[in-house]
Amino acid sequence: MFKNKIRVSSGVRQLDRQLGALFIGDNVVWYDDAGSLAATFSLNFVHESQRQGKPLIYISFDRSPRTLLEDLGPLAENQHLTILDCFTHGKGDGSEVFSKFYEKDGARWPYRIVRINEPGDPKVVSDAFYSLHGSMTGDVRFVFDSLTGMQDLWGGEEAILKFYSHACPRLYELDTIAYWIMEKRAHSERLRANINHIAQVAIDLSVKRGKSALTILKADKRKPDALNRPLIYWNDGLAVAFETETGKGGNIDLGGRVKQIRKRQAMAQKELAALVGVTPSTISQIESGTIYPSLPGVYKIAQVLNVPVAAFFQERSDAVDQVVFSDGGTRVALSDLPKRDAVGYRLSPAEFDADAEPYLIEIPPGKKLSAHFFVHKGQEMGYLLEGQVELNVGNRMIPAKPGDVIYLSSETPSQWKNTGKGKARLLWVKIKK
């Protein structure tokens, strides 16, 4: 009987669906064929662990603390994160350029960094993370980055196999979930076979014909439909979507989603085509499902529409059923206004099908806008959060101060002006006609 049978999200909803989610106790091995593919899934795992308030220990052999923190970005600013630095005195060879990092005032760090002075000794490393684990509560998460870096430092596959074969069963019994990353081509088939035998989950990441592919090689006590079958996926930052979900019979229609997002931004096919660099006929065929755009084409369309690539592939229910959005808003273009004159952020996902679209509009001090924010055939409402503005409606200059509500029924302002000394910020809502 599988231990605990407590299901945990990987942070990638589509992977959870294909895999059957993670279980407490899982050791998940990621075979990275390109050396950079596993990062997206690791960062999602870190993000999901932090969302659940779970402690996570990140063991780094290949990257210095400074580089790792830069790669983690906002995820680094979390008190539940502990970094075990096996790089500085490992591949970094104790160099002053890496040691200087520790001259920073550690009291200001929300995270915790533990420097291992003898990372070349596997016992020292294991004692360090077991000790850290003992000071934490709940199901602790681990990311080992990477087995390849361990092998380079420890001098061969036998040392790796010995370490891994002892650590995995113990981490399983300690109710952890651990990600193990390794570069596929840097290791022998014998080592990979032994690691597969011990791991609960094994996943291969590769690039096939210019597309990223994920293959589930093993999933103990689960029966994924896609076992040993490559699944093409797209990723844009942390967002991941599988191409298999876009075929006939599925819930995702890429062309239809492009059309939906384009129309919600009041952009004509001709305008989108010009910005993407194709003919209007090409956009029409994409939206009707007659042709399928290339990967660069998908990225270009997403860039022009100011949405992540994954917005074209997410199921409608993913957004429709969502209650709280915490991504902080996506920057969008405001009509034909120069970017320096005003900035707009959509506060809900572009694929979110609701009767109202909320935005945050920012107008720098002294700026005068020669048009309204949007070309929109419907009602709009705004709430001035801070600053002072004037809007020209029907040749009337109407002032507004913080706390004022602005309502537009049919006529839109021909001009906006920030009349205050600071930035003007408006919460703005477009209402469907």
N, C-alpha and C positions, 0 to 999 in steps of 0.2 A: 504494500500500500504506500502511495507516494506521501512523503513527509509533509504534514500540515495541510497540503493542498490549498494554500493561500495564494490566490492569484494577485499578481502585481503588474501594473502597466510598465512597458518599456519606455513610455514617453512618445512612442510612434504608434498611433491608433491602428494604422493599416498593418503594421508588423504584428501587433497584438492579435489582430483578426486572423492573419495568416498562420501565426505560430500557436495561437491558443493562449497567449499571454505568458508571462514569466511566473515561476513559482518560487516561494521562499526556499532557499537552499540551492538554487540554480547556479552552476558555474557555466557561463556563456562564453564560448571561444569564437572570436571573430578572425577569420582568415582574410587578410586584406591584400588583394592582389596588386593594388596600385600604391599602397603605403599611405593613402590619405582618405580612403573611403569610409573607414570605421569611425572617423572623428564625428561625423554627423550623428551617428547612433549613440556614441558615447556621450556627447553633449546633451542629447535628448534624455538619456538615462540620468545624467546629473541634474538636469532641469526638473524631471519628474520626481526624483528623490527629494530635491529641495522643496518642491511644491507640497509634498507629503510631510515635510519636516523631519526627514530621515537623515541621520549622520552618514557622510560618505567620505571614505579614505581614498585619495587618488595617489597611486604609487607611480612616480615618474622616473624612468631611466633614460629617456631619449630627449627630454626637453628641460631647459633650465627653468627655475621657478618664475623668472620674469617672462619668458616666452610662454610658459603654460598659462600664466595669469592673463596675458594678452589674448591667448587663444580662447580662454574661458569667457573673457569679456565680463558682462554683468553677472554671470553665474559665479564669478570669483567673489563677489561681494556678499558672501553668505556665511553666517556663523556656524552652519552645520558642515562646512567643508574643511577637511584636513588634508594637506598635501605632504606626502612623504618624499622628500627630495633625495633621490638616489643618483642624481645627475652631477651635482656640484663636485663631489669627491669621487665620482665615477667617470663618465665620459668627459666631464669638465676638468678632471685631473687637479682639482683644488685651485684652479687658476684664479688670480686676483680679480679678473674681470667678472667672474661669476660670484665669488665670495663677497664682493662689494654690495651685492643685493641685500645682504643681511645687516648692512649698516643703517638701513631704514628703521624708523621707530616701529617696532613690532606691536606696540600697544594700540596702534591705530588700525591694525589689520582686523577686519571682521572674521577672516579665516585664520587658520592655524597652519604654520609650516614647520615641519620637523626635518632637520637636516641629518642625514645618515653619514657619519664620518668614515664608515667602513662598508660601503655598499658592495664591495667585491666579495664579501662573506655572506652567503645565502642565509646562514643562521642569524646573523645580525639583523638582516632585513626582516626575516620572518618574526623574530622576537620583537622587533619594533612595531610591526602592524598588529601583532596579537596583543601587545601591551596597550596600544591605542584602542583596540576593539574592547578590551576589558574595562576601559574607562567610559564606554558609551552604553546607551540603553536602546532597546528595541532591535529591529532587524537592520543592521548596519550594511551599507552598500560599499562595494569596492570597484575600482577601475585599476587594472594592472596594465600600464603603458610603458613598456611592452615586453612580451616574452622574447622578442628579437633583441631588444636592448639588454635584457638579462643575459642572453646567450653571448653577446659580444663582450660583456663584462666578466662573465663567469667561465668563459673558455670552453664552450662545447655543449652539445645537445644532452649529454648524460646528466650534467649538472642541472639543466632545465627540467628534464624529465623527473629527476629525483625530487626537486623542489615542488614541481607541479603535482606530482602524484601524492605527496604528503599534504600539501596545502588544500587541495580541492575537497577531500573527504572531511577535513577539519572545518573548513568554511561551511560546508554543507550542514554539519552537526551544530554549528554556531548560529544557524538561521540567518545567514547572510545571502546576498546576491552579488556575484562577482563577474565583471566583464574582464576577459583576458584578450588582449590584442596582439596579433603576430603577423608579420609580413610573410605571406604564403611562400614566396619564392626563396626566402632565406633559410628554409628548413627542409629537411628530408621527408619523404613520404612516410618513412618509419616513425619519425617523431610525431607527425600529424596523426597517424593511425593510433598511436598510443594515447595521445591527448584526446582524440575523439572518443576513445573507449572510456576514459575517465569522466569527461564532461557530460553534463546533463543536456546541454544545447550546443550545437556547432553550426556556424553560419559562414558561408563563403561569399565574399564580395569581390566582384571583378568588373571589367569593362569589356563588353562584347559589341563589336561593330559600332563603337563610339557611344554606346549606351551603358549606364551602370546597371549591373545585375546582382540580385541577392538570391542565394540558394540556401535553403534550410537543409543541412546535411543530417542533422540529428535533433530530436526533440523528445526526450524521455517522457513516457506516460501521456503523450499527446499524439494526435494523429493528424498532422497538418495536411491539407489537400495538396499542397505544393511541395511536398518532400522531394528533394533531389531534382526539382524543376526550377530553372532560372526564372526569376521574376524581375522584369525590367522596372526600374524606379527612377524618379526624378527627385532632386532635392534643391532647395533654395534656402540657404541658411539652415535653420532647424526644421523647416517644413519638408516633409517627405510624402510622396504620393506614388503609388504603384500603377504602372501602365496597364496591368491586367484588369484594373477596375474601370478602364475606359472602353472596353470592348462592347460588342453588342450583347444585350441582355443584362448589362451592368447598370449601375445607377448614375454613372458619370458620362456626360456628353461634352467633350472638349469644345467642339464648335459651338454648341448651344451655350456653354458657360462663357465663352469669349463674347458671344452676342449679348448675353445677359449683362455682363460687366460693362461692355461698351455702351449699351443703351442706358444703363444706370448712370453713366457719366455723361450722358447727352452728347455722345460723340458719333458722328456719321461714319459709315463704312469708308467713304472717300477720305475722310480726315485720318482715320486709323491707318488706312493703306499708305497714305503719303508719309506718315510718321514712321511706319515700319519699313517703307521702301519697297512696297509691292503694289500691284494693281488692285483697284476696287474689286475686280472679278475674283482675285485670289482670296481676299477676305470673305467675299460672299460664299465661295466654295468651301472655305474652312468652316464657316459658321453653319453651313448646311450639311456638313459631314461628307461632302463629295471628295475632298482631299484632306490629307493629314499634314500639318506643318512639320518642318524639320526641327530638331532640338534647338539650334540657334534661332529659328523662327519663333518658337514658343517663348524663348527667353526675351526676344525683342518685343513681342506683343505684350508680355507681362511688364516689361520695362516701360513701354509707352502708356499702358493702362495703370501704372503705379500699383501693381499688386504682385505678391509672390507667385512664382510659378505654380506652387501647390494649390493656389486658389482655383485653377482650372480643373483640378482632379479631385478635390474634396467632395464627399457626399453632401447633398443638401442638408440631410439630417444633422450632420456634424455642426452646422452653424445654426440651423433653425431651432434645435433643441437646447442650444447654449443659452445660459442665463447671464453669466458674468464674462466679460471680455477684459483681459489684462495685458494686452500687447502694447498698450500705450499709444495706439493710433498709427496710421500709415500716411505718410506725406502724399498729397495729391496736387495735381495741377489745378489752378484756379482760372478758368476761362482762358482768355488770351493775356492775362496779366503777367508782367515780368516777375520772376521769382523773387527779386529783391524788394518788390513793392508790397507783397503779401505772401503769407505762408498758410497753407491749409492742411489739416490732418483729419482723415476719416477715422472716426472713433469706433466703428464697427467694421467687421470684415466685408470686403467688396462683394462676396458671395452671399452675405446674409440678406435673406429676402424678407424685408419688413416694410411696413407702410411709411416709415420715417427713417431718414439717414442723418445721424448726428455728425457734426464736424466741429473742429476747433479752428477758428480763424485768428491769425495774428497780423496786425498792421503796425509796422515800425513807426516811431514818432516822425511827424512831418510829412508822411507819405500821402499822396493823393492818388486814388485809383480811378482810372478813366472808364471803368465798367464794373458791373456787378460780379460777385464771386463765381456764379454759375449761370449757364444757359439752361433754364429749367421751366417747364410748363406746368406749374403747380404752386401750391401755397408754400410759404417759408416762414420760419419764426427764428428769432435770435434773442439771446440774453447777453447783455454787455457785462462781462465779468470784471474788467478793469479798463481804465483809460477813458478818453472822451473822443467821440466821433461825430461827424455830420454826414448825412446822406441826402443826395439830391433825388427826390421823387416827384415827378410832374413839375419840374422847375421850381420846386420848393426845397430850400435847404433846411433839413430837420436835425436838430442836435439830439444827442443821446449821451447819458451819463451812466456810470456803473449801477446796475440794478434795474435799468430800463429794459423793457421787452419790446422788440421790433417785430411787427407782423406785416407780411407782404401777401396780398391775395392774387393780384394779376399783374400789376405794374412793378417792374424791378428798378432799383436805383440806377441812374446813369452815372453816378459818381459817389465815391466814398472818400472821406478825408479824416485823418487822425489829427484832431485839434489839440490834443494834450501834449504833455512833455515826455510821457513815457509810452511804452508799447500798449496798444489797444488789443484786448483779447475778447472774442465773442464765441459763445456756444451757439452754433447755428444748426438748424434742423430743416432739411428738405422733406416736404410731405408729398407723397404720391398724389397725382391728380385723380 
